[in-house]
Amino acid sequence: MLRIGLLGLGTVGSGVYEAISTGKERLKRLLGEEVEVVSILIKDSRKERPNVPQELLVTDFESFIARKPDVVFEAIVGVDPAYFYVSYLLEHHIPVISANKELIAKRGQRLHQIASQAGTWLSYEASVAGGIPILAALKNSLKFNHISELQGILNGTTNYILTKMSQEGKSFSDVLHEAQALGYAEADPTSDVEGWDALYKLQILAYLITGSWEYSSSFTCRGISEVQAWHLKAAQKFGLTLKLTACLFRTATGVEGRVEPVFLPAGHPLAQVNGVTNAVMVTGDTVGQLVFQGPGAGKHPTASAMIEDFVFGHQQFKTGCFPAHPGRFASSEVPAPALDSNGTEQKNGAEKHQPSRHHREDYVIAFWQQTKGQREVERLVQNSQGEWLYCEQTEQFGTGLLRMTDARWREELICCPEVTLYPVLINGDEWQTTALESIQTDVESPAYT
Ligand SMILES: NC(=O)c1ccc[n+]([C@@H]2O[C@H](COP(=O)([O-])OP(=O)(O)OC[C@H]3O[C@@H](n4cnc5c(N)ncnc54)[C@H](OP(=O)(O)O)[C@@H]3O)[C@@H](O)[C@H]2O)c1
């Protein structure tokens, strides 16, 4: 019999407990042996847990370990004390299935080393995009492909907030309160709203794609707290919708990652991903573009990811096939793009059809408040060799669509607090040839140029 331990019995832990309790026959068929939950570590013994036998619950790690679990599901929050528990378990040859993205993003490298030295395994499908089996797809079904780019909506809370703001014209704070009341946002929403939750997930994806943790410390992160309802409304005239995206792409020197709000044209595969749904778009050199979409959080989808992870890991480990290190190529093998004499990336196969990253980043939407913002945006455009495609101003506010030919606009932006800029992420030429042409019939230069 396989003895199961659960660290945590909150939203995710209780989903795992339910799935194991009701799915014992299925698990026996898949694993060839019985499974039984023998120990559950919680923090607060006063909480009511009507569906769980009291004798399974413990409040200290020593008692948890004393029940001798063979496999442990970790579903508590944050790095401490989760790191201590998981490293102890791995050191003692006990496999761990984790949902804890912060733990894996910050301590994954060390935990993999410990697992590898102890000859056991660590898996964390549920830590990225909830029920979507994106890590399994990258680990098992995209081994041959070189992944050139990944774009995703990895945080359901912020996607819910932006969807509601856009569809109902409500303010950020009103929608945030609604989301909290519905249980879609935490009482402390900082990690979601500031983009950290999506950043942890992007760092984990970067490891799966490159086999290295070395790039993730340089990834940049910008959340949605500065987004205002009028930004979304103003951009609708360009056929654009705002999403908090997590993007990973190859550069000449390695891998770059960004979490930030970007405008997407209606034809972009992520533009219609609404509410708490997550999606991940992966571009491989042989397969082309793939889009994975589904529930990014919640009790049952996350439990599903953990149980599938467990079944797969256990079966693989039994047959001796579980890789100690899931990355497909070491960092030194990350293929650098071939550049021609003008520094333009040369593409082959399926990649040929994708516009280059630099090309996509040319378009930016600026919002500012008069009159200081007006001067700032003009300075920014000049310093970044920008070009106005559209500008509209009222006495108080300004909106501009710009084409930036120098990527330094990002650095300039930091010194420009009166202006809010969002990149436009284009997936193909459709938006340029239709939306831009129609806008250009109506081009106005800013009055002050
Ligand atoms: N919620 C989701 O949809 C989702 C999706 C994907 C990944 N995740 C990740 O899954 C993990 C769990 O999330 P959740 O939503 O289930 O959180 P949660 O509802 O807050 O549950 C956390 C559980 O951990 C227990 N716990 C907290 N600190 C502990 C400690 N020091 N020692 C022992 N137990 C402790 C809590 O005990 P008490 O019950 O006694 O308070 C609770 O049972 C997090 O890392 C989260 O990022 C969540």
The ligand as a Tripos MOL2 file, in Angstrom:
@<TRIPOS>MOLECULE
LIG
   48    52     1     0     0
SMALL
NO_CHARGES

@<TRIPOS>ATOM
      1 N1         -5.7360   27.9540   -4.8640 N.am      1 LIG1
      2 C1         -5.4130   27.6310   -6.1020 C.2       1 LIG1
      3 O1         -6.2630   27.5990   -6.9850 O.2       1 LIG1
      4 C2         -3.9950   27.2580   -6.4290 C.ar      1 LIG1
      5 C3         -3.6770   26.8900   -7.7510 C.ar      1 LIG1
      6 C4         -2.3640   26.4810   -8.0580 C.ar      1 LIG1
      7 C5         -1.4020   26.4830   -7.0620 C.ar      1 LIG1
      8 N2         -1.7460   26.8840   -5.7840 N.ar      1 LIG1
      9 C6         -0.6920   26.8550   -4.7600 C.3       1 LIG1
     10 O2         -1.0360   25.8160   -3.8530 O.3       1 LIG1
     11 C7         -0.6170   26.1590   -2.5320 C.3       1 LIG1
     12 C8         -1.8340   26.0780   -1.5920 C.3       1 LIG1
     13 O3         -2.7970   27.0110   -2.0260 O.3       1 LIG1
     14 P1         -4.2470   27.0680   -1.3430 P.3       1 LIG1
     15 O4         -5.0510   27.9870   -2.1830 O.co2     1 LIG1
     16 O5         -4.7480   25.6990   -1.0950 O.co2     1 LIG1
     17 O6         -3.9000   27.8010    0.0340 O.3       1 LIG1
     18 P2         -4.8050   27.8380    1.3550 P.3       1 LIG1
     19 O7         -6.2200   27.6040    1.0160 O.co2     1 LIG1
     20 O8         -4.4200   29.0730    2.0700 O.co2     1 LIG1
     21 O9         -4.2950   26.5730    2.1740 O.3       1 LIG1
     22 C9         -3.0350   26.5080    2.7420 C.3       1 LIG1
     23 C10        -2.9730   25.3110    3.6590 C.3       1 LIG1
     24 O10        -1.6540   25.2040    4.1830 O.3       1 LIG1
     25 C11        -1.7270   25.1100    5.6030 C.3       1 LIG1
     26 N3         -0.5630   25.7910    6.1700 N.ar      1 LIG1
     27 C12        -0.1850   27.0660    6.0080 C.ar      1 LIG1
     28 N4          0.9480   27.3200    6.6770 N.ar      1 LIG1
     29 C13         1.2810   26.1590    7.2710 C.ar      1 LIG1
     30 C14         2.3340   25.7690    8.1220 C.ar      1 LIG1
     31 N5          3.2690   26.6300    8.5050 N.pl3     1 LIG1
     32 N6          2.3780   24.4880    8.5560 N.ar      1 LIG1
     33 C15         1.4110   23.6340    8.1990 C.ar      1 LIG1
     34 N7          0.3790   23.9350    7.4050 N.ar      1 LIG1
     35 C16         0.3240   25.1930    6.9560 C.ar      1 LIG1
     36 C17        -3.0040   25.7950    6.0070 C.3       1 LIG1
     37 O11        -3.4190   25.2690    7.2560 O.3       1 LIG1
     38 P3         -4.8110   25.6970    7.9620 P.3       1 LIG1
     39 O12        -5.8690   25.0590    7.1190 O.co2     1 LIG1
     40 O13        -4.7150   25.1240    9.3080 O.co2     1 LIG1
     41 O14        -4.8380   27.1930    7.9190 O.co2     1 LIG1
     42 C18        -3.9340   25.3980    4.8580 C.3       1 LIG1
     43 O15        -4.5140   24.1520    5.0900 O.3       1 LIG1
     44 C19        -0.0030   27.5580   -2.6260 C.3       1 LIG1
     45 O16         1.3930   27.4360   -2.7000 O.3       1 LIG1
     46 C20        -0.5800   28.1080   -3.9260 C.3       1 LIG1
     47 O17         0.2840   29.0380   -4.5400 O.3       1 LIG1
     48 C21        -3.0010   27.2700   -5.4550 C.ar      1 LIG1
@<TRIPOS>BOND
     1     1     2 1
     2     2     3 2
     3     2     4 1
     4     4     5 ar
     5     4    48 ar
     6     5     6 ar
     7     6     7 ar
     8     7     8 ar
     9     8     9 1
    10     8    48 ar
    11     9    10 1
    12     9    46 1
    13    10    11 1
    14    11    12 1
    15    11    44 1
    16    12    13 1
    17    13    14 1
    18    14    15 2
    19    14    16 1
    20    14    17 1
    21    17    18 1
    22    18    19 2
    23    18    20 1
    24    18    21 1
    25    21    22 1
    26    22    23 1
    27    23    24 1
    28    23    42 1
    29    24    25 1
    30    25    26 1
    31    25    36 1
    32    26    27 ar
    33    26    35 ar
    34    27    28 ar
    35    28    29 ar
    36    29    30 ar
    37    29    35 ar
    38    30    31 1
    39    30    32 ar
    40    32    33 ar
    41    33    34 ar
    42    34    35 ar
    43    36    37 1
    44    36    42 1
    45    37    38 1
    46    38    39 2
    47    38    40 1
    48    38    41 1
    49    42    43 1
    50    44    45 1
    51    44    46 1
    52    46    47 1
@<TRIPOS>SUBSTRUCTURE
     1 LIG1         1 GROUP 0 **** ****
